[in-house]
Amino acid sequence: MAFPLMMRPTPRALVVPGTVVMLFLLPWLIYSSAVVHRYGLRDDYAILREAREEPGKILRFCASQGRPLYGWLLELSAKAAGGIDGLMGLRLLGVAGLGALAAAVFLLLRKEGWRTGSAALLAAFLTLTPSAQVIANWSICWPQAVALVLGLVSFACARRAIGHAHEGTSRGPGWMLAAVGAMATATLIYQVSGLFYAVLLAAAVVARKDASLKDTVRWMAKHLVVMGVGLVVAYAITRVTFATGLFTASPRFSFEKHWVDKTLWALTHVFPNALALSALNEAPGDMDGYWGMVALTLTLLGVGVGVEGRRSGLTGVGRWLLALVTLSAAAYSAGFLAGERWPTYRTLNALTGVWAVFFAASLVNLGTVWPRYGPRAATLLLSGFVAFSALLAHEQSLELFALPQGRELALMEQGASLVVPAQRPRVFVLTAKQADSTAPFHYLDEFGSVSVDAEWVAKEMLKALVKERFPREPDVGGLYRFAAGPVAPEPRNYDILIDMRRRHVSAARPALHPPR
Protein backbone atom coordinates (compact mmCIF):
# COMPACT_ATOMS: atom_id res chain seq x y z
CA MET A 1 0.00 0.00 0.00
CA ALA A 2 1.44 3.36 -1.07
CA PHE A 3 1.58 6.22 1.39
CA PRO A 4 -0.40 9.30 0.40
CA LEU A 5 1.61 12.18 -0.97
CA MET A 6 0.66 14.32 2.00
CA MET A 7 2.63 11.95 4.26
CA ARG A 8 5.92 12.77 2.54
CA PRO A 9 8.06 15.50 4.10
CA THR A 10 7.68 18.77 2.23
CA PRO A 11 10.61 21.12 1.55
CA ARG A 12 9.13 23.58 4.04
CA ALA A 13 9.03 20.87 6.74
CA LEU A 14 12.77 20.27 6.21
CA VAL A 15 13.76 23.92 6.65
CA VAL A 16 14.08 23.86 10.44
CA PRO A 17 15.97 20.53 10.76
CA GLY A 18 18.18 21.48 7.82
CA THR A 19 18.96 24.83 9.43
CA VAL A 20 19.83 23.12 12.72
CA VAL A 21 22.31 20.85 10.93
CA MET A 22 23.89 23.75 9.02
CA LEU A 23 24.25 25.83 12.16
CA PHE A 24 25.94 22.95 13.96
CA LEU A 25 28.36 22.52 11.05
CA LEU A 26 29.09 26.24 10.58
CA PRO A 27 31.76 26.54 13.32
CA TRP A 28 33.52 23.49 11.89
CA LEU A 29 33.63 25.20 8.50
CA ILE A 30 34.90 28.48 9.93
CA TYR A 31 37.47 27.25 12.43
CA SER A 32 38.65 23.80 11.31
CA SER A 33 41.47 25.04 9.06
CA ALA A 34 42.98 26.90 12.03
CA VAL A 35 42.39 24.54 14.95
CA VAL A 36 43.97 21.54 13.17
CA HIS A 37 47.33 23.33 13.10
CA ARG A 38 50.01 22.17 15.53
CA TYR A 39 50.18 24.85 18.21
CA GLY A 40 49.46 25.67 21.82
CA LEU A 41 48.80 28.92 23.66
CA ARG A 42 50.44 29.92 26.95
CA ASP A 43 48.86 27.75 29.68
CA ASP A 44 48.26 24.83 27.31
CA TYR A 45 51.72 23.37 27.82
CA ALA A 46 51.61 23.55 31.61
CA ILE A 47 48.11 22.04 31.65
CA LEU A 48 49.27 19.03 29.63
CA ARG A 49 52.16 18.33 32.01
CA GLU A 50 50.17 18.92 35.21
CA ALA A 51 47.36 16.61 34.09
CA ARG A 52 49.95 13.87 33.58
CA GLU A 53 52.40 14.48 36.43
CA GLU A 54 50.40 16.28 39.14
CA PRO A 55 46.88 14.81 39.32
CA GLY A 56 44.43 17.10 41.08
CA LYS A 57 46.47 20.28 40.68
CA ILE A 58 44.36 21.70 37.84
CA LEU A 59 41.17 20.93 39.76
CA ARG A 60 42.48 22.61 42.91
CA PHE A 61 43.70 25.67 41.01
CA CYS A 62 40.41 26.25 39.17
CA ALA A 63 38.36 25.46 42.29
CA SER A 64 40.30 28.11 44.22
CA GLN A 65 38.74 30.64 41.85
CA GLY A 66 35.23 29.22 42.17
CA ARG A 67 35.42 27.03 39.04
CA PRO A 68 35.72 23.43 40.28
CA LEU A 69 33.81 21.90 37.37
CA TYR A 70 36.03 23.77 34.92
CA GLY A 71 39.07 22.24 36.60
CA TRP A 72 37.54 18.76 36.56
CA LEU A 73 36.65 18.94 32.84
CA LEU A 74 39.99 20.45 31.94
CA GLU A 75 42.04 17.91 33.87
CA LEU A 76 40.20 14.94 32.39
CA SER A 77 40.44 16.26 28.83
CA ALA A 78 44.08 17.34 29.11
CA LYS A 79 45.05 13.92 30.44
CA ALA A 80 43.26 12.31 27.50
CA ALA A 81 44.95 14.72 25.07
CA GLY A 82 48.35 13.51 26.19
CA GLY A 83 50.68 15.78 24.25
CA ILE A 84 50.85 18.84 22.03
CA ASP A 85 49.13 17.15 19.09
CA GLY A 86 46.25 16.29 21.42
CA LEU A 87 45.52 20.01 21.93
CA MET A 88 43.78 19.90 18.57
CA GLY A 89 41.20 17.56 20.08
CA LEU A 90 40.46 20.03 22.87
CA ARG A 91 40.00 22.81 20.34
CA LEU A 92 37.62 20.61 18.36
CA LEU A 93 35.60 20.12 21.54
CA GLY A 94 35.24 23.91 21.70
CA VAL A 95 34.14 24.01 18.06
CA ALA A 96 31.58 21.26 18.71
CA GLY A 97 30.28 23.22 21.70
CA LEU A 98 29.82 26.32 19.56
CA GLY A 99 27.93 24.26 16.98
CA ALA A 100 25.60 22.93 19.67
CA LEU A 101 25.16 26.48 20.97
CA ALA A 102 24.14 27.80 17.55
CA ALA A 103 21.62 25.01 17.00
CA ALA A 104 20.11 25.47 20.47
CA VAL A 105 19.88 29.26 20.14
CA PHE A 106 18.08 28.89 16.81
CA LEU A 107 15.49 26.48 18.20
CA LEU A 108 14.83 28.69 21.24
CA LEU A 109 14.54 31.81 19.10
CA ARG A 110 11.97 30.03 16.95
CA LYS A 111 9.97 29.17 20.07
CA GLU A 112 10.06 32.85 21.07
CA GLY A 113 8.54 33.89 17.75
CA TRP A 114 11.56 34.90 15.68
CA ARG A 115 11.36 34.29 11.94
CA THR A 116 13.46 31.42 10.65
CA GLY A 117 15.87 33.59 8.66
CA SER A 118 16.54 36.13 11.40
CA ALA A 119 16.84 33.43 14.06
CA ALA A 120 19.34 31.47 11.98
CA LEU A 121 21.48 34.51 11.22
CA LEU A 122 21.59 35.65 14.83
CA ALA A 123 22.41 32.13 16.03
CA ALA A 124 25.20 31.90 13.46
CA PHE A 125 26.65 35.27 14.44
CA LEU A 126 26.91 34.30 18.10
CA THR A 127 29.49 31.65 17.12
CA LEU A 128 31.58 34.18 15.17
CA THR A 129 32.21 36.89 17.77
CA PRO A 130 35.73 37.46 19.13
CA SER A 131 34.58 35.77 22.35
CA ALA A 132 33.58 32.66 20.41
CA GLN A 133 36.88 32.72 18.51
CA VAL A 134 38.77 32.43 21.79
CA ILE A 135 36.78 29.32 22.73
CA ALA A 136 37.43 27.70 19.36
CA ASN A 137 41.14 28.51 19.14
CA TRP A 138 42.42 28.22 22.73
CA SER A 139 42.48 24.61 23.89
CA ILE A 140 41.87 25.18 27.59
CA CYS A 141 38.77 27.32 26.92
CA TRP A 142 36.59 24.52 25.58
CA PRO A 143 34.65 24.01 28.88
CA GLN A 144 33.30 27.54 28.51
CA ALA A 145 31.21 26.31 25.58
CA VAL A 146 29.60 23.77 27.93
CA ALA A 147 28.78 26.59 30.36
CA LEU A 148 27.22 28.65 27.55
CA VAL A 149 24.96 25.76 26.55
CA LEU A 150 23.97 25.23 30.19
CA GLY A 151 22.95 28.89 30.33
CA LEU A 152 20.56 28.16 27.45
CA VAL A 153 19.29 25.02 29.19
CA SER A 154 18.58 27.09 32.28
CA PHE A 155 16.55 29.58 30.23
CA ALA A 156 14.60 26.82 28.49
CA CYS A 157 13.74 25.16 31.82
CA ALA A 158 12.74 28.47 33.42
CA ARG A 159 10.60 29.25 30.38
CA ARG A 160 8.70 26.00 30.89
CA ALA A 161 8.43 26.55 34.64
CA ILE A 162 6.94 30.01 34.20
CA GLY A 163 4.56 28.68 31.56
CA HIS A 164 3.35 25.86 33.80
CA ALA A 165 2.92 28.29 36.70
CA HIS A 166 0.78 30.52 34.48
CA GLU A 167 -1.34 27.52 33.48
CA GLY A 168 -1.65 26.39 37.10
CA THR A 169 -0.14 22.91 36.55
CA SER A 170 2.04 21.09 39.10
CA ARG A 171 5.11 20.73 36.89
CA GLY A 172 6.42 24.24 37.44
CA PRO A 173 8.56 23.62 40.55
CA GLY A 174 10.41 20.74 38.92
CA TRP A 175 11.33 22.80 35.87
CA MET A 176 12.29 25.73 38.08
CA LEU A 177 14.61 23.51 40.12
CA ALA A 178 16.19 22.28 36.89
CA ALA A 179 16.66 25.87 35.72
CA VAL A 180 18.43 26.89 38.93
CA GLY A 181 20.54 23.72 38.85
CA ALA A 182 21.66 24.33 35.27
CA MET A 183 22.53 27.95 36.09
CA ALA A 184 24.51 26.94 39.17
CA THR A 185 26.35 24.24 37.23
CA ALA A 186 27.28 26.69 34.47
CA THR A 187 28.56 29.12 37.10
CA LEU A 188 30.73 26.45 38.70
CA ILE A 189 32.33 25.93 35.29
CA TYR A 190 32.95 29.58 34.36
CA GLN A 191 31.07 32.33 36.17
CA VAL A 192 30.44 34.68 33.25
CA SER A 193 29.44 32.03 30.71
CA GLY A 194 26.23 30.92 32.43
CA LEU A 195 25.03 34.51 32.07
CA PHE A 196 24.43 33.72 28.39
CA TYR A 197 20.93 33.13 29.76
CA ALA A 198 20.49 36.92 29.37
CA VAL A 199 20.95 36.67 25.59
CA LEU A 200 17.87 34.50 25.18
CA LEU A 201 16.03 36.68 27.63
CA ALA A 202 16.80 39.72 25.46
CA ALA A 203 15.62 37.86 22.35
CA ALA A 204 12.37 36.96 24.10
CA VAL A 205 11.75 40.56 25.16
CA VAL A 206 12.05 42.00 21.65
CA ALA A 207 9.72 39.27 20.38
CA ARG A 208 7.02 40.20 22.95
CA LYS A 209 5.85 43.12 20.87
CA ASP A 210 2.37 43.40 22.34
CA ALA A 211 3.24 42.94 26.01
CA SER A 212 2.69 45.86 28.34
CA LEU A 213 5.61 47.40 30.16
CA LYS A 214 4.25 46.12 33.47
CA ASP A 215 3.93 42.55 32.20
CA THR A 216 7.42 42.73 30.68
CA VAL A 217 8.92 43.89 33.97
CA ARG A 218 7.15 41.14 35.89
CA TRP A 219 8.17 38.47 33.37
CA MET A 220 11.81 39.64 33.26
CA ALA A 221 11.96 39.75 37.04
CA LYS A 222 11.02 36.06 37.27
CA HIS A 223 13.85 35.11 34.93
CA LEU A 224 16.34 37.38 36.67
CA VAL A 225 15.45 35.71 39.97
CA VAL A 226 16.30 32.34 38.42
CA MET A 227 19.67 33.70 37.28
CA GLY A 228 20.32 35.27 40.66
CA VAL A 229 19.40 32.17 42.66
CA GLY A 230 21.62 30.04 40.43
CA LEU A 231 24.56 32.37 41.04
CA VAL A 232 23.92 32.40 44.79
CA VAL A 233 23.71 28.59 44.94
CA ALA A 234 27.03 28.29 43.09
CA TYR A 235 28.61 30.85 45.40
CA ALA A 236 27.32 29.02 48.46
CA ILE A 237 28.71 25.71 47.20
CA THR A 238 32.07 27.36 46.57
CA ARG A 239 32.15 28.84 50.06
CA VAL A 240 31.33 25.47 51.60
CA THR A 241 34.28 23.89 49.78
CA PHE A 242 36.53 26.61 51.22
CA ALA A 243 35.09 26.37 54.74
CA THR A 244 35.47 22.59 54.85
CA GLY A 245 39.05 22.74 53.60
CA LEU A 246 38.25 20.80 50.44
CA PHE A 247 39.73 23.66 48.40
CA THR A 248 41.63 26.82 49.33
CA ALA A 249 40.38 30.20 48.17
CA SER A 250 42.58 32.14 45.78
CA PRO A 251 43.33 35.83 46.49
CA ARG A 252 41.68 36.45 43.10
CA PHE A 253 38.36 35.20 44.48
CA SER A 254 37.27 38.55 45.84
CA PHE A 255 34.61 41.20 45.27
CA GLU A 256 35.07 44.67 43.83
CA LYS A 257 35.08 47.44 46.44
CA HIS A 258 35.29 50.60 44.33
CA TRP A 259 31.98 50.57 42.51
CA VAL A 260 32.11 54.01 40.90
CA ASP A 261 35.60 53.46 39.49
CA LYS A 262 34.62 49.99 38.30
CA THR A 263 31.56 51.39 36.53
CA LEU A 264 33.62 54.01 34.70
CA TRP A 265 36.21 51.40 33.80
CA ALA A 266 33.56 49.01 32.47
CA LEU A 267 31.94 51.70 30.35
CA THR A 268 35.24 52.73 28.79
CA HIS A 269 37.12 49.42 28.54
CA VAL A 270 34.51 46.66 28.40
CA PHE A 271 31.32 47.91 26.78
CA PRO A 272 33.02 49.25 23.61
CA ASN A 273 34.36 45.74 22.93
CA ALA A 274 30.82 44.39 23.16
CA LEU A 275 29.34 47.21 21.05
CA ALA A 276 31.90 46.58 18.32
CA LEU A 277 30.39 43.08 17.90
CA SER A 278 32.68 41.40 15.33
CA ALA A 279 35.26 44.20 15.10
CA LEU A 280 38.35 43.42 17.17
CA ASN A 281 40.03 45.89 19.49
CA GLU A 282 43.39 46.57 17.84
CA ALA A 283 44.63 49.25 20.23
CA PRO A 284 47.02 50.93 19.72
CA GLY A 285 46.75 50.09 16.01
CA ASP A 286 44.18 51.05 13.40
CA MET A 287 40.97 51.60 15.36
CA ASP A 288 38.82 53.17 12.61
CA GLY A 289 36.91 49.98 11.89
CA TYR A 290 36.45 49.26 15.58
CA TRP A 291 35.01 52.65 16.47
CA GLY A 292 33.05 52.70 13.23
CA MET A 293 31.33 49.47 14.28
CA VAL A 294 30.59 50.90 17.73
CA ALA A 295 29.00 53.94 16.08
CA LEU A 296 27.02 51.74 13.67
CA THR A 297 25.67 49.61 16.52
CA LEU A 298 24.55 52.64 18.53
CA THR A 299 23.05 54.34 15.47
CA LEU A 300 21.16 51.27 14.32
CA LEU A 301 19.91 50.67 17.84
CA GLY A 302 18.66 54.25 18.04
CA VAL A 303 16.78 53.77 14.76
CA GLY A 304 15.39 50.45 15.95
CA VAL A 305 14.11 52.01 19.17
CA GLY A 306 12.58 54.83 17.15
CA VAL A 307 10.71 52.40 14.89
CA GLU A 308 9.54 50.46 17.93
CA GLY A 309 8.24 53.72 19.39
CA ARG A 310 6.43 54.48 16.18
CA ARG A 311 4.72 51.08 16.34
CA SER A 312 4.08 50.70 20.09
CA GLY A 313 4.52 54.22 21.45
CA LEU A 314 6.33 54.96 24.69
CA THR A 315 5.55 51.45 25.94
CA GLY A 316 7.67 49.93 23.17
CA VAL A 317 10.51 52.38 23.74
CA GLY A 318 10.43 51.75 27.48
CA ARG A 319 10.37 47.99 27.01
CA TRP A 320 13.45 48.03 24.75
CA LEU A 321 15.48 50.46 26.83
CA LEU A 322 14.62 48.73 30.09
CA ALA A 323 15.62 45.36 28.66
CA LEU A 324 18.82 46.71 27.12
CA VAL A 325 20.05 48.35 30.31
CA THR A 326 18.89 45.62 32.69
CA LEU A 327 20.12 42.69 30.64
CA SER A 328 23.46 44.32 29.83
CA ALA A 329 23.98 44.68 33.57
CA ALA A 330 22.88 41.07 34.14
CA ALA A 331 25.15 39.79 31.37
CA TYR A 332 28.20 41.45 32.92
CA SER A 333 27.20 41.11 36.57
CA ALA A 334 29.81 38.47 37.44
CA GLY A 335 32.59 40.45 35.79
CA PHE A 336 31.43 43.63 37.49
CA LEU A 337 31.32 42.02 40.94
CA ALA A 338 34.74 40.40 40.58
CA GLY A 339 37.64 42.30 42.10
CA GLU A 340 39.61 42.22 38.83
CA ARG A 341 39.81 44.54 35.86
CA TRP A 342 40.82 42.48 32.89
CA PRO A 343 38.72 43.22 29.76
CA THR A 344 39.33 39.93 27.97
CA TYR A 345 37.01 38.72 25.25
CA ARG A 346 36.55 35.35 26.96
CA THR A 347 34.46 37.16 29.60
CA LEU A 348 32.21 38.97 27.09
CA ASN A 349 30.15 36.23 25.44
CA ALA A 350 26.93 37.18 27.23
CA LEU A 351 27.32 40.96 26.98
CA THR A 352 28.18 40.86 23.28
CA GLY A 353 25.27 38.50 22.72
CA VAL A 354 22.77 40.88 24.32
CA TRP A 355 23.87 43.73 22.06
CA ALA A 356 23.87 41.41 19.05
CA VAL A 357 20.20 40.60 19.74
CA PHE A 358 19.24 44.27 19.73
CA PHE A 359 21.43 44.92 16.68
CA ALA A 360 19.60 42.21 14.70
CA ALA A 361 16.17 43.23 16.06
CA SER A 362 16.81 46.87 15.15
CA LEU A 363 17.69 45.90 11.59
CA VAL A 364 14.53 43.80 11.35
CA ASN A 365 12.51 46.71 12.76
CA LEU A 366 14.01 49.06 10.19
CA GLY A 367 12.86 46.71 7.45
CA THR A 368 9.21 47.09 8.49
CA VAL A 369 9.28 50.77 7.51
CA TRP A 370 9.21 49.64 3.86
CA PRO A 371 6.62 46.82 3.96
CA ARG A 372 7.06 45.64 0.37
CA TYR A 373 10.82 45.19 0.12
CA GLY A 374 12.10 46.24 3.53
CA PRO A 375 12.01 42.87 5.32
CA ARG A 376 13.89 41.21 2.49
CA ALA A 377 16.43 44.03 2.37
CA ALA A 378 16.94 43.79 6.14
CA THR A 379 17.56 40.05 5.86
CA LEU A 380 20.07 40.62 3.07
CA LEU A 381 21.92 43.24 5.12
CA LEU A 382 22.00 40.98 8.16
CA SER A 383 23.19 38.11 5.95
CA GLY A 384 25.99 40.29 4.59
CA PHE A 385 27.05 41.29 8.09
CA VAL A 386 27.12 37.65 9.26
CA ALA A 387 29.02 36.56 6.13
CA PHE A 388 31.62 39.30 6.68
CA SER A 389 31.91 38.27 10.34
CA ALA A 390 32.44 34.66 9.27
CA LEU A 391 35.30 35.63 6.95
CA LEU A 392 36.79 37.78 9.70
CA ALA A 393 36.56 34.95 12.25
CA HIS A 394 38.22 32.54 9.81
CA GLU A 395 41.06 34.95 9.02
CA GLN A 396 41.65 35.97 12.63
CA SER A 397 41.75 32.35 13.76
CA LEU A 398 44.61 31.73 11.37
CA GLU A 399 46.49 35.03 11.57
CA LEU A 400 46.11 35.71 15.30
CA PHE A 401 46.08 32.21 16.79
CA ALA A 402 47.25 29.28 14.68
CA LEU A 403 50.07 30.76 12.62
CA PRO A 404 51.89 32.97 15.17
CA GLN A 405 51.59 30.36 17.92
CA GLY A 406 52.71 27.71 15.47
CA ARG A 407 55.80 29.73 14.61
CA GLU A 408 56.71 30.05 18.30
CA LEU A 409 56.30 26.32 18.79
CA ALA A 410 58.35 25.50 15.69
CA LEU A 411 61.21 27.70 16.89
CA MET A 412 61.24 26.07 20.31
CA GLU A 413 61.03 22.67 18.63
CA GLN A 414 64.13 23.51 16.63
CA GLY A 415 65.98 24.23 19.87
CA ALA A 416 64.64 21.06 21.50
CA SER A 417 65.99 19.00 18.60
CA LEU A 418 69.55 20.04 19.59
CA VAL A 419 69.28 18.55 23.07
CA VAL A 420 71.67 15.61 23.40
CA PRO A 421 70.95 13.90 26.75
CA ALA A 422 74.47 12.49 27.11
CA GLN A 423 75.89 16.02 27.10
CA ARG A 424 73.20 17.56 29.35
CA PRO A 425 73.43 20.90 27.53
CA ARG A 426 72.75 24.31 28.99
CA VAL A 427 69.68 25.72 27.24
CA PHE A 428 68.87 29.41 27.48
CA VAL A 429 65.58 30.80 26.13
CA LEU A 430 65.61 34.50 25.40
CA THR A 431 62.00 35.43 26.14
CA ALA A 432 60.09 37.77 23.87
CA LYS A 433 57.98 40.84 24.47
CA GLN A 434 54.44 41.27 23.24
CA ALA A 435 55.77 43.77 20.70
CA ASP A 436 57.77 40.90 19.14
CA SER A 437 54.61 39.10 18.01
CA THR A 438 54.60 37.97 14.39
CA ALA A 439 50.84 38.54 14.22
CA PRO A 440 49.46 41.69 12.54
CA PHE A 441 48.47 42.97 16.00
CA HIS A 442 47.79 41.62 19.47
CA TYR A 443 45.22 42.09 22.19
CA LEU A 444 46.05 41.12 25.79
CA ASP A 445 46.83 37.39 26.17
CA GLU A 446 44.32 36.30 23.55
CA PHE A 447 44.56 37.56 19.97
CA GLY A 448 48.01 37.63 18.38
CA SER A 449 49.74 37.46 21.74
CA VAL A 450 53.22 36.09 22.40
CA SER A 451 53.21 32.97 24.56
CA VAL A 452 56.89 32.82 25.45
CA ASP A 453 57.06 36.16 27.23
CA ALA A 454 57.66 34.54 30.62
CA GLU A 455 60.14 32.01 31.95
CA TRP A 456 57.51 29.53 33.10
CA VAL A 457 55.93 29.30 29.63
CA ALA A 458 59.33 28.75 28.00
CA LYS A 459 60.14 26.04 30.52
CA GLU A 460 56.85 24.19 30.01
CA MET A 461 56.97 24.43 26.21
CA LEU A 462 60.53 23.13 25.97
CA LYS A 463 59.78 20.32 28.40
CA ALA A 464 56.74 19.25 26.37
CA LEU A 465 58.82 19.13 23.18
CA VAL A 466 61.71 17.21 24.75
CA LYS A 467 59.13 14.79 26.18
CA GLU A 468 57.96 14.11 22.63
CA ARG A 469 61.52 13.16 21.67
CA PHE A 470 62.07 10.97 24.73
CA PRO A 471 58.60 9.69 25.73
CA ARG A 472 59.98 6.92 27.99
CA GLU A 473 62.13 9.26 30.03
CA PRO A 474 60.40 9.78 33.42
CA ASP A 475 61.94 13.23 34.01
CA VAL A 476 63.00 14.94 30.78
CA GLY A 477 63.94 18.05 32.76
CA GLY A 478 67.05 16.19 33.87
CA LEU A 479 68.28 15.81 30.28
CA TYR A 480 69.33 19.47 30.05
CA ARG A 481 69.94 22.53 32.21
CA PHE A 482 67.37 25.26 31.66
CA ALA A 483 67.42 29.02 32.07
CA ALA A 484 65.42 31.85 30.54
CA GLY A 485 65.14 35.59 30.70
CA PRO A 486 64.77 38.81 28.73
CA VAL A 487 68.55 39.35 28.39
CA ALA A 488 70.92 36.89 26.70
CA PRO A 489 73.97 35.75 28.70
CA GLU A 490 77.51 35.50 27.36
CA PRO A 491 77.94 32.69 24.79
CA ARG A 492 80.20 30.78 27.16
CA ASN A 493 77.27 30.48 29.60
CA TYR A 494 75.01 28.45 27.32
CA ASP A 495 75.21 25.61 24.82
CA ILE A 496 71.92 26.23 23.04
CA LEU A 497 70.34 29.66 22.67
CA ILE A 498 66.68 29.88 21.63
CA ASP A 499 66.05 33.51 20.75
CA MET A 500 62.29 34.08 20.74
CA ARG A 501 62.76 37.73 19.77
CA ARG A 502 64.89 37.34 16.68
CA ARG A 503 63.41 33.96 15.80
CA HIS A 504 66.53 31.87 15.63
CA VAL A 505 68.32 29.06 17.44
CA SER A 506 72.08 28.85 17.83
CA ALA A 507 74.47 26.37 19.42
CA ALA A 508 77.65 27.47 21.14
CA ARG A 509 79.50 24.24 20.27
CA PRO A 510 79.04 22.25 17.07
CA ALA A 511 79.37 19.03 19.05
CA LEU A 512 75.94 19.65 20.51
CA HIS A 513 74.23 18.92 17.22
CA PRO A 514 72.69 15.46 17.31
CA PRO A 515 74.50 12.86 15.16
CA ARG A 516 73.12 12.25 11.70
JONOR-V673467 format. One record per backbone hydrogen bond with DSSP energy under -1.0 kcal/mol. CO is the residue of the C=O (numbers start at 1). NH is the residue of the N-H. Records with the same first field share a line. If there is no record, write none. Layout:
CO = NH + NH
This chain:
4 = 7
5 = 8
10 = 14
12 = 15
14 = 18
15 = 19
16 = 20
17 = 21
18 = 22
19 = 23
20 = 24
21 = 25
22 = 26
25 = 29
26 = 30
27 = 31
28 = 32
31 = 34 + 35
32 = 36
34 = 37
41 = 44
42 = 45
43 = 47
44 = 48
45 = 49
46 = 50
47 = 51
48 = 52
49 = 53
50 = 54
54 = 57
56 = 60
57 = 61
58 = 62
59 = 63
60 = 64
62 = 65 + 67
63 = 66
64 = 250
67 = 71
68 = 72
69 = 73
70 = 74
71 = 75
72 = 76
73 = 77
74 = 78
75 = 79
76 = 80
77 = 81
78 = 82
81 = 83
84 = 87
85 = 88
86 = 90
87 = 91
88 = 92
89 = 93
90 = 94
91 = 95
92 = 96
93 = 97
94 = 98
95 = 99
96 = 100
97 = 101
98 = 102
99 = 103
100 = 104
101 = 105
102 = 106
103 = 107
104 = 108
105 = 109
106 = 110
107 = 111
108 = 112
109 = 114
110 = 113
115 = 119
116 = 120
117 = 121
118 = 122
119 = 123
120 = 124
121 = 125
122 = 126
124 = 127
125 = 128
129 = 133
130 = 134
131 = 135
132 = 136
133 = 137
134 = 138
138 = 141
139 = 142
141 = 144
142 = 145
143 = 147
144 = 148
145 = 149
146 = 150
147 = 151
148 = 152
149 = 153
150 = 154
151 = 155
152 = 156
153 = 157
154 = 158
155 = 159
156 = 160
157 = 161
158 = 162
159 = 163
160 = 164
161 = 165
162 = 166
163 = 167
164 = 168 + 169
171 = 175
172 = 176
173 = 177
174 = 178
175 = 179
176 = 180
177 = 181
178 = 182
179 = 183
180 = 184
181 = 185
182 = 186
183 = 187
184 = 188
186 = 190
188 = 69 + 70
190 = 193 + 194
193 = 196
194 = 197
195 = 198
196 = 199 + 200
197 = 201
198 = 202
199 = 203
200 = 204
201 = 205
202 = 206
207 = 209
208 = 211
212 = 216
213 = 217
214 = 218
215 = 219
216 = 220
217 = 221
218 = 222
219 = 223
220 = 224
221 = 225
222 = 226
223 = 227
224 = 228
225 = 229
226 = 230
227 = 231
228 = 232
229 = 233
230 = 234
231 = 235
232 = 236
233 = 237
234 = 238
235 = 239
236 = 240
237 = 241
238 = 242
239 = 243
240 = 244
241 = 246 + 247
250 = 253
252 = 254
254 = 339
258 = 262
259 = 263
260 = 264
261 = 265
262 = 266
263 = 267
264 = 268
265 = 269
266 = 270 + 271
270 = 274
271 = 275
272 = 276
274 = 277
276 = 279
282 = 285
287 = 291
288 = 292
289 = 293
290 = 294
291 = 295
292 = 296
293 = 297
294 = 298
295 = 299
296 = 300
297 = 301
298 = 302
299 = 303
300 = 304
301 = 305
302 = 306
303 = 307
304 = 308
305 = 309
306 = 310
307 = 311
308 = 312
309 = 313
313 = 317
314 = 318
315 = 319
316 = 320
317 = 321
318 = 322
319 = 323
320 = 324
321 = 325
322 = 326
323 = 327
324 = 328
325 = 329
326 = 330
327 = 331
328 = 332
332 = 336
333 = 337
334 = 338
337 = 256
342 = 344
344 = 347
345 = 348
348 = 352
349 = 353
350 = 354
351 = 355
352 = 356
353 = 357
354 = 358
355 = 359
356 = 360
357 = 361
358 = 362
359 = 363
360 = 364
361 = 365
362 = 366
363 = 367
366 = 369
367 = 370
370 = 374
373 = 377
374 = 378
375 = 379
376 = 380
377 = 381
378 = 382
379 = 383
380 = 384
381 = 385
382 = 386
383 = 387
384 = 388
385 = 389
386 = 390
387 = 391
388 = 392
389 = 393
390 = 394
391 = 395
392 = 396
393 = 397
394 = 398
395 = 399
396 = 400
397 = 402
398 = 403
400 = 448
401 = 405
402 = 406
403 = 407
404 = 408
405 = 409
406 = 410
407 = 411
408 = 412
409 = 413
410 = 414
411 = 415
412 = 416
413 = 417
415 = 418
416 = 419
420 = 423
425 = 481
426 = 495 + 496
427 = 483
428 = 498
429 = 431 + 485
430 = 500
433 = 436
434 = 437
443 = 446
447 = 443
451 = 453
452 = 432
454 = 458
455 = 459
456 = 460
457 = 461
458 = 462
459 = 463
460 = 464
461 = 465
462 = 466
463 = 467
464 = 468
465 = 469
466 = 470
470 = 473
475 = 478
476 = 479
481 = 427
483 = 429
485 = 431
490 = 493
491 = 494
495 = 508
496 = 428
497 = 506
498 = 430
499 = 504
504 = 499
506 = 497
509 = 512
510 = 513
